[in-house]
Amino acid sequence: MNWKGHLWVGILLQIGFIILAFFLGLITPELNPAFLILPLLLVVSPLLPDIDYFHSKLSSMIMFCVMIVGFIGLLMYWFDFQKTLGLDLLIKSFLSTSALYWIGYIFKHRGFTHSITFCFIYGFVIIYFTSNFVFGLLAFVGCYSHLLADGIVFKLY
């Protein structure tokens, strides 16, 4: 399935999860600033398992954004405008690009990133960074929707 199909399947399943969580009382209708992360989770989670493939849409978007940040950091360093911040952006950009590059080599396509274990780890990482259990479940549902769309139901590693 292509990235558009994964995105639609993921968004539909995640919206279904949000509606279910609302009726179970896990989500309240009040507006919370933490919910600003919701659109990002809805888009990134279904596409994340293809991070191991260099030509995936998510890899391309991340690489583009990281290169822009690195270029801004280079300009800031070059023109002595907040030199330490510019160097910091440049180094983080390089490390992010390197990490994305190595993920493609360490994990074969439809390998570990296409497993339930990866979806659980991703969900726990989201819980850790947001301190929100529902966001972690939502991230898991979005990531697992990719596996369902690929027909991979019970792969553990």
LOGUTI-450987 format. One record per residue: residue in one letter; z, y, x of N, C-alpha, C in turn. Coordinates in pm, whole numbers, plus 50000, padded with zeros to 5 digits. Atoms other than C-alpha are relative to their C-alpha. Layout:
<recs>
+----+-------+---------+--------+-------+----------+---------+-------+---------+--------+
! aa !  n_up ! n_north ! n_east ! ca_up ! ca_north ! ca_east !  c_up ! c_north ! c_east !
+----+-------+---------+--------+-------+----------+---------+-------+---------+--------+
!  A !     Z !       Y !      X !     Z !        Y !       X !     Z !       Y !      X !
...
+----+-------+---------+--------+-------+----------+---------+-------+---------+--------+
</recs>
This chain:
<recs>
+----+-------+---------+--------+-------+----------+---------+-------+---------+--------+
! aa !  n_up ! n_north ! n_east ! ca_up ! ca_north ! ca_east !  c_up ! c_north ! c_east !
+----+-------+---------+--------+-------+----------+---------+-------+---------+--------+
!  M ! 50000 !   49883 !  50085 ! 50000 !    50000 !   50000 ! 50000 !   50124 !  50090 !
!  N ! 50005 !   49877 !  49920 ! 49930 !    50351 !   50126 ! 50124 !   50087 !  49974 !
!  W ! 49879 !   49917 !  50008 ! 50185 !    50630 !   50165 ! 50019 !   50062 !  49863 !
!  K ! 49986 !   49940 !  50133 ! 50108 !    50785 !   49825 ! 50060 !   49900 !  49901 !
!  G ! 49945 !   50104 !  50088 ! 50179 !    50457 !   49647 ! 50147 !   49976 !  50027 !
!  H ! 49858 !   50017 !  49965 ! 50504 !    50408 !   49837 ! 50083 !   50117 !  49951 !
!  L ! 49927 !   49882 !  50043 ! 50606 !    50763 !   49758 ! 50023 !   49999 !  49849 !
!  W ! 49986 !   50002 !  50146 ! 50541 !    50728 !   49383 ! 50095 !   49890 !  49954 !
!  V ! 49909 !   50110 !  50038 ! 50713 !    50389 !   49355 ! 50143 !   50039 !  50034 !
!  G ! 49866 !   49960 !  49958 ! 51009 !    50523 !   49552 ! 50060 !   50108 !  49915 !
!  I ! 49949 !   49890 !  50083 ! 51043 !    50843 !   49354 ! 50036 !   49950 !  49861 !
!  L ! 49971 !   50052 !  50134 ! 51024 !    50657 !   49022 ! 50127 !   49916 !  49999 !
!  L ! 49879 !   50082 !  49995 ! 51287 !    50402 !   49125 ! 50124 !   50085 !  50028 !
!  Q ! 49885 !   49914 !  49969 ! 51513 !    50673 !   49269 ! 50038 !   50086 !  49881 !
!  I ! 49969 !   49922 !  50121 ! 51485 !    50886 !   48954 ! 50069 !   49909 !  49898 !
!  G ! 49932 !   50097 !  50087 ! 51574 !    50574 !   48755 ! 50144 !   49978 !  50042 !
!  F ! 49864 !   50015 !  49948 ! 51877 !    50528 !   48980 ! 50085 !   50123 !  49968 !
!  I ! 49926 !   49877 !  50029 ! 51979 !    50893 !   48933 ! 50041 !   50003 !  49853 !
!  I ! 49969 !   50003 !  50144 ! 51960 !    50855 !   48553 ! 50111 !   49898 !  49972 !
!  L ! 49897 !   50102 !  50017 ! 52165 !    50532 !   48570 ! 50134 !   50049 !  50054 !
!  A ! 49876 !   49949 !  49940 ! 52422 !    50695 !   48801 ! 50061 !   50109 !  49913 !
!  F ! 49951 !   49896 !  50090 ! 52449 !    50989 !   48560 ! 50071 !   49937 !  49880 !
!  F ! 49938 !   50064 !  50116 ! 52519 !    50760 !   48263 ! 50124 !   49919 !  50036 !
!  L ! 49880 !   50073 !  49956 ! 52772 !    50559 !   48466 ! 50110 !   50094 !  50047 !
!  G ! 49901 !   49901 !  49961 ! 52952 !    50882 !   48557 ! 50013 !   50019 !  50150 !
!  L ! 49995 !   49982 !  49855 ! 52877 !    50866 !   48930 ! 49951 !   50137 !  50041 !
!  I ! 50052 !   49865 !  49974 ! 52692 !    51199 !   48912 ! 50039 !   50088 !  49883 !
!  T ! 49963 !   49906 !  50105 ! 52820 !    51498 !   48720 ! 49888 !   50104 !  49986 !
!  P ! 50109 !   49905 !  50021 ! 52585 !    51757 !   48567 ! 50017 !   50134 !  50069 !
!  E ! 49980 !   49870 !  49935 ! 52741 !    52048 !   48758 ! 49916 !   50009 !  50127 !
!  L ! 50085 !   49977 !  49884 ! 52528 !    52200 !   49030 ! 50086 !   50008 !  50125 !
!  N ! 49923 !   50009 !  49876 ! 52655 !    52120 !   49379 ! 49905 !   50033 !  50115 !
!  P ! 50089 !   49968 !  49887 ! 52513 !    52267 !   49703 ! 49954 !   49877 !  50078 !
!  A ! 50038 !   50123 !  49930 ! 52508 !    51913 !   49847 ! 49873 !   49940 !  49942 !
!  F ! 50118 !   50056 !  50063 ! 52232 !    51830 !   49601 ! 49870 !   50060 !  50052 !
!  L ! 50121 !   49945 !  49938 ! 51991 !    52042 !   49805 ! 49932 !   49896 !  50089 !
!  I ! 50057 !   50107 !  49918 ! 51941 !    51729 !   50018 ! 49921 !   49900 !  49915 !
!  L ! 50062 !   50097 !  50090 ! 51817 !    51538 !   49713 ! 49847 !   49994 !  50012 !
!  P ! 50146 !   50011 !  49986 ! 51445 !    51635 !   49737 ! 49958 !   49936 !  50133 !
!  L ! 50030 !   50060 !  49871 ! 51447 !    51539 !   50105 ! 50019 !   49848 !  49995 !
!  L ! 49977 !   50144 !  50014 ! 51598 !    51199 !   50024 ! 49893 !   49934 !  49915 !
!  L ! 50101 !   50056 !  50089 ! 51349 !    51144 !   49742 ! 49867 !   49977 !  50071 !
!  V ! 50130 !   50010 !  49931 ! 51054 !    51197 !   49979 ! 50009 !   49914 !  50125 !
!  V ! 49991 !   50070 !  49871 ! 51178 !    51056 !   50311 ! 50032 !   49851 !  49982 !
!  S ! 49952 !   50138 !  50012 ! 51350 !    50736 !   50192 ! 49889 !   49898 !  49973 !
!  P ! 50104 !   50101 !  50022 ! 51043 !    50556 !   50050 ! 49900 !   49987 !  50115 !
!  L ! 50097 !   50003 !  49891 ! 50835 !    50642 !   50357 ! 50062 !   49956 !  50133 !
!  L ! 49932 !   50027 !  49875 ! 51098 !    50566 !   50622 ! 49968 !   49865 !  50065 !
!  P ! 50029 !   50126 !  49931 ! 51023 !    50195 !   50682 ! 49871 !   50001 !  50083 !
!  D ! 50123 !   49993 !  49920 ! 50679 !    50293 !   50816 ! 50015 !   50089 !  50123 !
!  I ! 49977 !   49916 !  49883 ! 50840 !    50501 !   51092 ! 49960 !   49926 !  50127 !
!  D ! 50038 !   50080 !  49885 ! 50750 !    50214 !   51326 ! 49849 !   49999 !  50025 !
!  Y ! 50146 !   49995 !  49989 ! 50378 !    50284 !   51276 ! 49959 !   50142 !  50035 !
!  F ! 50032 !   49867 !  49949 ! 50236 !    50577 !   51475 ! 49919 !   50085 !  49902 !
!  H ! 50090 !   49925 !  50086 ! 49979 !    50673 !   51214 ! 50052 !   50015 !  49857 !
!  S ! 49945 !   49984 !  50135 ! 50214 !    50675 !   50915 ! 50015 !   50149 !  49969 !
!  K ! 49989 !   49860 !  50044 ! 50242 !    50995 !   50713 ! 50131 !   50062 !  50048 !
!  L ! 49871 !   49946 !  49959 ! 50612 !    51038 !   50789 ! 50005 !   50023 !  50151 !
!  S ! 50003 !   49981 !  49854 ! 50563 !    50986 !   51164 ! 49918 !   50123 !  50037 !
!  S ! 50085 !   49885 !  49971 ! 50283 !    51240 !   51164 ! 50069 !   50131 !  49964 !
!  M ! 49930 !   49878 !  50041 ! 50489 !    51498 !   50971 ! 50116 !   50031 !  50094 !
!  I ! 49888 !   49978 !  49909 ! 50792 !    51449 !   51194 ! 49948 !   50049 !  50135 !
!  M ! 50055 !   49961 !  49870 ! 50581 !    51471 !   51510 ! 49950 !   50144 !  49997 !
!  F ! 50050 !   49863 !  50014 ! 50416 !    51792 !   51385 ! 50115 !   50100 !  50001 !
!  C ! 49886 !   49908 !  50007 ! 50749 !    51958 !   51300 ! 50074 !   50007 !  50134 !
!  V ! 49930 !   50002 !  49872 ! 50910 !    51849 !   51626 ! 49921 !   50075 !  50106 !
!  M ! 50081 !   49929 !  49901 ! 50618 !    51983 !   51829 ! 50005 !   50151 !  49976 !
!  I ! 49988 !   49857 !  50029 ! 50638 !    52320 !   51651 ! 50135 !   50053 !  50050 !
!  V ! 49867 !   49959 !  49953 ! 51014 !    52338 !   51721 ! 50000 !   50007 !  50153 !
!  G ! 50007 !   49999 !  49855 ! 50946 !    52248 !   52085 ! 49922 !   50119 !  50053 !
!  F ! 50081 !   49885 !  49959 ! 50677 !    52516 !   52112 ! 50079 !   50130 !  49984 !
!  I ! 49915 !   49882 !  50021 ! 50915 !    52776 !   51963 ! 50106 !   50008 !  50110 !
!  G ! 49901 !   50003 !  49892 ! 51180 !    52667 !   52214 ! 49941 !   50041 !  50133 !
!  L ! 50068 !   49963 !  49876 ! 50930 !    52700 !   52498 ! 49975 !   50150 !  50006 !
!  L ! 50023 !   49856 !  50005 ! 50836 !    53050 !   52387 ! 50130 !   50079 !  50018 !
!  M ! 49871 !   49932 !  49987 ! 51202 !    53150 !   52354 ! 50048 !   49996 !  50145 !
!  Y ! 49958 !   50013 !  49861 ! 51274 !    53021 !   52703 ! 49912 !   50085 !  50092 !
!  W ! 50096 !   49929 !  49916 ! 50960 !    53172 !   52855 ! 50020 !   50151 !  49996 !
!  F ! 49987 !   49855 !  50017 ! 51019 !    53521 !   52714 ! 50146 !   50047 !  50004 !
!  D ! 49858 !   49965 !  49983 ! 51397 !    53521 !   52787 ! 50067 !   50045 !  49871 !
!  F ! 49937 !   49969 !  50127 ! 51486 !    53542 !   52417 ! 50092 !   49883 !  49965 !
!  Q ! 49902 !   50106 !  50021 ! 51806 !    53338 !   52374 ! 49960 !   49876 !  50079 !
!  K ! 50050 !   50102 !  49909 ! 51717 !    53127 !   52674 ! 50067 !   49863 !  49981 !
!  T ! 49931 !   50129 !  50014 ! 51985 !    52860 !   52619 ! 49959 !   49930 !  49870 !
!  L ! 50045 !   50059 !  50125 ! 51883 !    52807 !   52256 ! 49858 !   49948 !  50014 !
!  G ! 50137 !   50043 !  49978 ! 51518 !    52787 !   52358 ! 49993 !   49872 !  50080 !
!  L ! 49996 !   50122 !  49919 ! 51597 !    52528 !   52625 ! 50055 !   49884 !  49920 !
!  D ! 49942 !   50103 !  50086 ! 51811 !    52336 !   52377 ! 49895 !   49946 !  49901 !
!  L ! 50106 !   50043 !  50093 ! 51525 !    52329 !   52123 ! 49893 !   49920 !  50072 !
!  L ! 50102 !   50069 !  49921 ! 51281 !    52222 !   52393 ! 50045 !   49859 !  50036 !
!  I ! 49947 !   50132 !  49962 ! 51503 !    51936 !   52511 ! 50011 !   49909 !  49879 !
!  K ! 49988 !   50082 !  50121 ! 51578 !    51815 !   52157 ! 49864 !   49960 !  49946 !
!  S ! 50136 !   50033 !  50042 ! 51210 !    51829 !   52073 ! 49944 !   49887 !  50086 !
!  F ! 50048 !   50105 !  49910 ! 51126 !    51620 !   52378 ! 50068 !   49867 !  49969 !
!  L ! 49927 !   50123 !  50030 ! 51400 !    51366 !   52298 ! 49958 !   49940 !  49866 !
!  S ! 50044 !   50049 !  50131 ! 51291 !    51342 !   51932 ! 49862 !   49937 !  50008 !
!  T ! 50135 !   50055 !  49983 ! 50929 !    51289 !   52030 ! 50006 !   49867 !  50074 !
!  S ! 49986 !   50124 !  49924 ! 51032 !    51026 !   52283 ! 50057 !   49889 !  49913 !
!  A ! 49939 !   50100 !  50088 ! 51251 !    50847 !   52027 ! 49898 !   49947 !  49901 !
!  L ! 50102 !   50042 !  50096 ! 50969 !    50840 !   51774 ! 49895 !   49912 !  50068 !
!  Y ! 50097 !   50076 !  49922 ! 50732 !    50712 !   52040 ! 50053 !   49859 !  50030 !
!  W ! 49944 !   50130 !  49963 ! 50968 !    50432 !   52148 ! 50027 !   49912 !  49879 !
!  I ! 49982 !   50080 !  50121 ! 51043 !    50323 !   51792 ! 49874 !   49921 !  49970 !
!  G ! 50128 !   50068 !  50022 ! 50674 !    50240 !   51760 ! 49976 !   49885 !  50095 !
!  Y ! 50018 !   50108 !  49903 ! 50689 !    50023 !   52071 ! 50107 !   49893 !  49992 !
!  I ! 49892 !   50098 !  50006 ! 51026 !    49857 !   52024 ! 49986 !   49912 !  49877 !
!  F ! 50010 !   50076 !  50124 ! 50974 !    49754 !   51663 ! 49853 !   49984 !  49963 !
!  K ! 50137 !   50020 !  50046 ! 50648 !    49594 !   51558 ! 49990 !   50045 !  49855 !
!  H ! 50018 !   49954 !  50137 ! 50498 !    49716 !   51233 ! 50036 !   49889 !  49902 !
!  R ! 49944 !   50091 !  50099 ! 50662 !    49552 !   50934 ! 50097 !   49902 !  50065 !
!  G ! 49896 !   50079 !  49933 ! 50934 !    49424 !   51165 ! 50135 !   50038 !  49944 !
!  F ! 49863 !   49969 !  50039 ! 51297 !    49536 !   51160 ! 50009 !   50112 !  49897 !
!  T ! 49991 !   49888 !  50095 ! 51229 !    49860 !   50973 ! 49957 !   49960 !  49860 !
!  H ! 50036 !   50052 !  50132 ! 51090 !    49652 !   50686 ! 50097 !   49887 !  49961 !
!  S ! 49901 !   50102 !  50033 ! 51415 !    49462 !   50630 ! 50113 !   50062 !  49917 !
!  I ! 49885 !   49953 !  50079 ! 51714 !    49485 !   50397 ! 50107 !   50056 !  50092 !
!  T ! 49901 !   49954 !  49903 ! 51935 !    49527 !   50703 ! 49975 !   50146 !  50038 !
!  F ! 50035 !   49862 !  49967 ! 51749 !    49845 !   50801 ! 50033 !   50093 !  49883 !
!  C ! 49969 !   49916 !  50117 ! 51783 !    49978 !   50444 ! 50150 !   50023 !  49986 !
!  F ! 49855 !   49983 !  50004 ! 52160 !    49913 !   50453 ! 50047 !   50097 !  50108 !
!  I ! 49961 !   49910 !  49891 ! 52194 !    50084 !   50791 ! 49963 !   50143 !  49965 !
!  Y ! 50044 !   49866 !  50040 ! 51993 !    50381 !   50664 ! 50093 !   50057 !  49892 !
!  G ! 49908 !   49955 !  50105 ! 52213 !    50402 !   50352 ! 50135 !   50040 !  50056 !
!  F ! 49870 !   49968 !  49939 ! 52531 !    50394 !   50563 ! 49992 !   50126 !  50085 !
!  V ! 50017 !   49877 !  49921 ! 52395 !    50664 !   50795 ! 50001 !   50122 !  49908 !
!  I ! 50002 !   49888 !  50097 ! 52327 !    50887 !   50492 ! 50141 !   50023 !  49944 !
!  I ! 49861 !   49985 !  50047 ! 52680 !    50817 !   50359 ! 50084 !   50070 !  50106 !
!  Y ! 49922 !   49941 !  49891 ! 52824 !    50906 !   50700 ! 49973 !   50150 !  50014 !
!  F ! 50033 !   49860 !  49977 ! 52635 !    51235 !   50734 ! 50022 !   50089 !  49878 !
!  T ! 49982 !   49917 !  50120 ! 52668 !    51351 !   50372 ! 50138 !   49983 !  49936 !
!  S ! 49871 !   50034 !  50062 ! 53008 !    51196 !   50285 ! 49985 !   49981 !  49850 !
!  N ! 50028 !   50019 !  50141 ! 52850 !    51105 !   49952 ! 49944 !   49860 !  49979 !
!  F ! 50038 !   50140 !  50023 ! 52835 !    50741 !   49839 ! 49872 !   49989 !  49917 !
!  V ! 50119 !   50005 !  50088 ! 52573 !    50812 !   49570 ! 49874 !   50031 !  50080 !
!  F ! 50117 !   49970 !  49916 ! 52338 !    50969 !   49827 ! 49963 !   49880 !  50086 !
!  G ! 50027 !   50120 !  49922 ! 52375 !    50657 !   50041 ! 49932 !   49892 !  49917 !
!  L ! 50066 !   50096 !  50089 ! 52288 !    50435 !   49746 ! 49858 !   50043 !  49966 !
!  L ! 50134 !   49947 !  50029 ! 51995 !    50659 !   49661 ! 49906 !   49978 !  50118 !
!  A ! 50080 !   50023 !  49880 ! 51871 !    50636 !   50020 ! 49963 !   49853 !  50012 !
!  F ! 50028 !   50143 !  49997 ! 51902 !    50257 !   50007 ! 49893 !   49962 !  49897 !
!  V ! 50098 !   50030 !  50106 ! 51711 !    50241 !   49676 ! 49861 !   50047 !  50041 !
!  G ! 50130 !   49949 !  49957 ! 51432 !    50459 !   49816 ! 49940 !   49918 !  50111 !
!  C ! 50048 !   50082 !  49888 ! 51405 !    50258 !   50136 ! 49960 !   49861 !  49951 !
!  Y ! 50029 !   50134 !  50051 ! 51419 !    49926 !   49950 ! 49878 !   49999 !  49908 !
!  S ! 50119 !   49993 !  50086 ! 51150 !    50045 !   49708 ! 49874 !   49978 !  50083 !
!  H ! 50114 !   50023 !  49910 ! 50912 !    50045 !   50005 ! 49980 !   49851 !  50022 !
!  L ! 50010 !   50145 !  49979 ! 50992 !    49679 !   50068 ! 49949 !   49931 !  49875 !
!  L ! 50047 !   50059 !  50125 ! 50943 !    49594 !   49702 ! 49850 !   50023 !  49981 !
!  A ! 50142 !   49969 !  50016 ! 50607 !    49769 !   49698 ! 49914 !   49920 !  50097 !
!  D ! 50072 !   50083 !  49904 ! 50503 !    49573 !   50008 ! 50014 !   49851 !  49969 !
!  G ! 49981 !   50140 !  50035 ! 50620 !    49250 !   49846 ! 50100 !   49929 !  50090 !
!  I ! 49897 !   50057 !  49911 ! 50903 !    49198 !   50099 ! 50132 !   50015 !  49927 !
!  V ! 49883 !   49987 !  50085 ! 51206 !    49115 !   49888 ! 50129 !   49967 !  50072 !
!  F ! 49874 !   50047 !  49943 ! 51465 !    48926 !   50096 ! 49996 !   49985 !  50152 !
!  K ! 50005 !   50010 !  49854 ! 51382 !    48982 !   50464 ! 50125 !   50065 !  50059 !
!  L ! 49875 !   49949 !  49947 ! 51707 !    49024 !   50657 ! 49985 !   50073 !  50132 !
!  Y ! 50018 !   49933 !  49871 ! 51576 !    49129 !   51001 ! 49855 !   50002 !  50041 !
+----+-------+---------+--------+-------+----------+---------+-------+---------+--------+
</recs>
